[in-house]
Amino acid sequence: MAAAPVLMTPLAAPFNKRDLSETQLLKRSFLNRIPQSTSRFQNGSSRDEHSQMPPPPARLHLGMFQVGKPLGKGKFGRVYLVKHRKSGFVCVLKVLKKDEIQRERAEVHVRREIEVHQNLRHPNIVGFLGWFHDSRRVFIMLEFAAGGELYKVLRKENTFSERKAAKYIAQVAESLHYMHKKNIMHRDLKPENILVGVNGELKLADFGYSVHAPSDRRETLCGTLDYLPPEMLRGPSGAYTKAVDLWSLGVLTYEFLTGEAPFEDSMAMTRRRIVKGDMKPLPSYVSREAKDFVHSLLILDGSKRISLSRALKHPWIVKHCGDRG
């Protein structure tokens, strides 16, 4: 791998045109509150100011936000709840330290996260609102998911009912289906990377390992061991497709139903069990339809796993969610 550049300038330069202006943020916050009838120019007024060029938009900077409580800690920084001072718009600010990004040679990693996430718009994906930077930090603005991490909800409840598990899995499957149609693999699907919205809906998050792959072929080993598919673990040149996300969806379903990962063991044993497909049997209380759903995803041959469109029409999903196809 080539050495990372010494300066962080290459990270910022390609995206400067994407920086969100304060004018745009105000528009996002207020546009849906302005009644059409109050427009000063609705009757075709030709007042001078109507034809004047507007002032250049102000670039966003940290001082424009009131920083609230920290929501979490990541590899390169922290995540905070913030409020835009002028508009009162509440969102999340992911703060990444440039020196730590450099130290880990992760410039490409961060750039890819921004590039992928800013092109995603789906009700079950955390909204990307923009980004800006200063000499020391990169700031990524995200939608605030008031329910927090799904991981914490699962740990509190231990397991989900089949109805709740099916509804949750259907939402995750729909977000993945949307991403796959855009030739994007997520590659790190797990409860910690799924958030809960204000109405209880799920929001797929954290696109640090995501990649745009029109060829539908990658070889990089990445993600979290318990959720990794066998094709990623079979050797240094193990190629894989978007089917890696289908395997992780199966692991997620198993975990929702039982409270534990299907191959969970010591690190070495977990790896061996995944490669062999040695899944811990599902408990007897799990329904036949749910078992079939899990087994249709946790298949060693990625090409034989059920597709996301078929998964959304699976009897277990239809029983609890209706036909989502």
C-alpha positions in Angstrom: 0.0 0.0 0.0 1.3 3.5 -0.9 2.2 5.8 2.0 -0.4 8.3 3.0 0.2 11.9 2.2 1.8 13.9 5.0 -0.7 16.8 4.7 -4.5 16.6 5.1 -5.1 19.0 2.2 -5.8 16.2 -0.3 -8.7 15.1 1.9 -10.4 18.5 1.8 -9.6 19.8 -1.7 -11.8 17.4 -3.7 -14.9 18.2 -1.6 -14.7 22.0 -1.1 -17.6 22.4 -3.6 -19.6 20.1 -1.4 -19.2 22.1 1.8 -22.7 23.1 3.1 -23.2 26.8 3.3 -25.1 28.4 6.2 -27.7 29.7 3.7 -28.4 26.1 2.6 -28.7 25.0 6.2 -31.2 27.7 7.0 -33.2 26.7 4.0 -33.3 23.1 5.1 -34.5 24.2 8.5 -37.1 26.8 7.5 -38.3 26.0 3.9 -41.2 23.8 5.0 -42.4 26.4 7.5 -42.9 29.3 5.1 -46.5 29.8 3.8 -46.7 30.3 0.1 -49.0 33.3 0.5 -46.4 35.4 2.4 -44.0 35.6 -0.5 -43.1 39.3 -1.2 -42.8 38.6 -4.9 -45.7 36.2 -5.6 -47.5 38.8 -7.9 -44.5 39.2 -10.2 -43.1 42.3 -8.4 -40.1 43.8 -10.2 -38.6 45.6 -7.2 -34.9 46.3 -7.5 -33.8 44.0 -4.8 -35.4 41.1 -6.6 -32.9 41.3 -9.4 -29.9 42.0 -7.2 -27.3 39.2 -6.7 -27.6 37.6 -3.2 -24.6 37.9 -0.9 -22.2 35.0 -1.1 -23.2 32.2 1.4 -21.3 31.9 4.6 -19.2 28.8 5.0 -20.1 26.7 8.0 -17.7 26.6 11.0 -17.9 25.2 14.5 -18.8 28.6 16.0 -22.1 28.5 14.3 -23.2 25.6 16.5 -24.1 25.2 20.1 -22.4 21.9 21.1 -24.4 19.7 23.4 -23.8 16.3 25.0 -21.4 13.7 23.5 -23.3 10.8 21.9 -20.5 8.4 21.3 -16.8 7.9 20.6 -15.2 6.7 17.4 -11.8 5.7 16.2 -10.8 9.3 15.2 -12.9 11.4 17.4 -16.3 11.9 19.0 -20.0 12.4 18.0 -22.0 15.3 19.5 -25.5 16.6 19.5 -25.5 20.2 18.3 -27.8 23.0 17.5 -27.4 25.6 14.7 -27.5 28.9 16.6 -29.4 30.9 14.0 -32.1 28.4 13.0 -32.3 26.1 16.1 -31.8 23.1 13.7 -30.7 20.1 15.8 -28.4 17.5 14.2 -25.3 15.4 15.0 -21.7 16.5 14.4 -19.2 13.8 13.9 -15.8 15.3 14.7 -12.7 13.6 13.3 -9.2 14.6 14.2 -6.9 15.1 11.2 -3.7 14.1 13.1 -5.3 10.8 14.1 -6.6 10.2 10.5 -3.0 10.8 9.3 -1.5 8.6 11.9 -3.7 5.7 10.9 -3.2 6.5 7.2 -7.0 6.6 6.8 -7.4 9.6 4.5 -8.9 7.4 1.8 -11.1 5.7 4.4 -12.6 9.1 5.5 -12.9 10.4 1.9 -14.8 7.3 0.9 -17.2 7.5 3.8 -18.1 11.1 2.8 -18.4 10.3 -0.9 -20.6 7.3 -0.3 -22.8 8.7 2.5 -23.5 12.0 0.7 -25.1 10.1 -2.2 -27.6 8.1 -0.1 -31.1 9.3 0.6 -33.4 6.7 2.1 -35.8 6.7 5.1 -33.9 3.8 6.7 -30.5 5.4 6.3 -29.2 8.2 8.6 -29.4 11.5 6.6 -26.1 13.1 5.5 -26.5 16.9 5.9 -23.0 18.1 4.8 -19.5 18.5 6.0 -16.8 21.1 6.7 -13.3 21.3 8.2 -10.8 23.5 9.9 -7.0 23.1 10.3 -7.3 20.3 12.8 -10.6 18.6 12.3 -13.2 17.3 9.8 -16.8 17.8 10.8 -19.6 15.6 9.3 -23.2 16.7 9.9 -25.7 13.9 10.3 -29.4 13.5 11.0 -30.2 13.1 14.7 -31.6 9.6 15.5 -33.3 10.2 18.8 -33.6 6.5 19.8 -29.8 6.0 19.8 -27.9 2.8 19.0 -29.9 -0.4 18.3 -27.1 -2.3 20.0 -28.2 -0.7 23.4 -31.8 -1.5 22.8 -31.0 -5.1 22.0 -28.8 -5.4 25.1 -31.5 -4.0 27.3 -34.2 -6.3 25.9 -31.8 -9.3 25.3 -34.0 -10.6 22.4 -36.7 -9.2 20.2 -40.1 -10.8 19.5 -40.4 -12.4 16.1 -42.7 -9.6 15.1 -40.3 -6.9 16.1 -37.3 -8.7 14.7 -39.1 -9.2 11.3 -40.1 -5.5 11.1 -36.5 -4.4 12.0 -34.9 -6.8 9.5 -37.3 -5.7 6.7 -36.2 -2.1 7.3 -32.5 -3.0 7.2 -33.1 -5.2 4.1 -34.8 -2.3 2.3 -31.9 0.1 3.1 -29.4 -2.5 1.8 -31.6 -3.1 -1.3 -31.4 0.6 -2.0 -27.6 0.7 -1.5 -27.1 -2.4 -3.7 -29.1 -0.9 -6.5 -26.5 2.0 -6.4 -23.7 -0.6 -6.5 -22.7 0.1 -2.9 -21.7 -2.5 -0.3 -22.0 -1.6 3.3 -19.5 -4.3 4.6 -20.0 -3.5 8.4 -23.6 -4.4 9.2 -24.1 -4.9 13.0 -26.3 -3.5 15.8 -23.8 -0.8 16.7 -24.1 0.6 13.2 -27.9 0.9 13.2 -29.7 3.7 14.9 -33.3 4.2 16.0 -35.2 7.2 14.8 -37.7 9.3 16.6 -40.6 7.1 15.6 -38.9 3.9 16.3 -37.8 3.3 12.7 -34.3 1.9 12.0 -31.5 4.0 10.4 -28.5 2.4 8.8 -25.4 4.3 9.8 -21.5 4.4 9.7 -20.3 4.0 6.1 -16.6 4.0 6.9 -16.2 0.5 5.3 -18.8 1.1 2.6 -17.6 1.1 -1.0 -19.0 1.9 -4.4 -18.3 -1.3 -6.5 -19.9 -1.3 -10.0 -17.9 -4.4 -10.8 -19.5 -6.2 -7.8 -16.1 -7.5 -6.8 -13.8 -6.6 -3.8 -11.0 -8.4 -1.9 -10.4 -6.2 1.1 -10.9 -7.9 4.5 -12.9 -5.4 6.6 -15.7 -5.3 9.1 -16.3 -7.0 12.5 -15.4 -10.7 12.9 -18.8 -12.0 14.2 -20.5 -10.6 11.1 -17.9 -11.4 8.5 -18.9 -13.8 5.7 -16.8 -17.0 4.9 -15.7 -15.6 1.6 -13.8 -12.8 3.3 -12.0 -15.2 5.6 -10.8 -17.8 3.1 -7.5 -16.2 2.3 -5.7 -13.0 1.3 -7.1 -13.1 -2.2 -10.6 -14.0 -1.3 -12.9 -12.1 -3.7 -16.5 -11.3 -2.7 -19.6 -9.6 -4.0 -22.5 -7.6 -2.4 -23.7 -11.0 -1.0 -21.4 -10.2 2.0 -24.2 -8.0 3.2 -26.7 -10.8 2.9 -24.6 -13.0 5.2 -24.4 -10.1 7.7 -28.2 -9.7 7.5 -28.6 -13.4 8.4 -26.2 -13.0 11.4 -28.2 -9.9 12.5 -31.5 -11.8 12.3 -30.1 -14.7 14.4 -28.9 -12.1 17.0 -32.3 -10.4 17.1 -34.0 -13.7 17.8 -31.5 -15.2 20.3 -29.5 -12.4 21.8 -26.1 -13.8 20.6 -24.2 -14.1 17.3 -24.5 -17.5 15.6 -20.7 -18.2 15.4 -19.7 -16.5 18.6 -16.7 -18.2 20.3 -13.0 -17.4 20.9 -11.5 -15.3 18.1 -9.8 -18.3 16.4 -12.8 -20.6 16.8 -15.2 -18.0 15.5 -13.2 -17.7 12.4 -13.1 -21.5 11.9 -16.8 -21.8 12.5 -17.7 -19.1 10.0 -15.5 -20.7 7.3 -17.2 -24.0 7.9 -20.7 -22.6 8.4 -20.8 -24.2 11.8 -23.7 -22.2 13.2 -25.1 -22.8 16.6 -28.6 -24.3 16.2 -31.5 -21.9 16.6 -33.5 -22.5 19.8 -36.7 -24.5 19.6 -38.8 -21.5 20.4 -37.9 -19.9 17.1 -40.6 -20.5 14.4 -40.1 -22.6 11.4 -40.4 -19.5 9.1 -37.8 -17.6 11.0 -35.4 -20.5 10.9 -35.9 -20.8 7.2 -35.2 -17.1 6.7 -31.9 -17.3 8.7 -30.8 -20.4 6.9 -31.6 -18.9 3.5 -29.0 -16.1 4.2 -26.3 -18.0 6.1 -25.2 -20.1 3.1 -21.5 -20.6 2.5 -21.9 -20.0 -1.3 -22.7 -16.3 -1.6 -24.4 -16.9 -5.0 -27.0 -19.2 -3.4 -28.1 -16.8 -0.7 -31.6 -15.4 -1.0 -31.7 -12.0 -2.7 -32.9 -9.0 -0.9 -36.0 -8.6 -3.1 -36.9 -12.3 -2.3 -36.1 -11.8 1.3 -38.6 -9.0 1.5 -41.2 -11.4 0.1 -40.2 -14.3 2.4 -43.1 -15.9 4.4 -41.6 -14.8 7.7 -41.4 -11.1 6.6 -44.8 -11.2 4.9 -46.4 -12.8 8.1 -45.3 -9.9 10.3 -44.9 -7.0 7.9 -47.1 -7.7 4.9 -45.8 -8.0 1.3 -43.0 -5.4 1.0 -42.2 -6.2 -2.6 
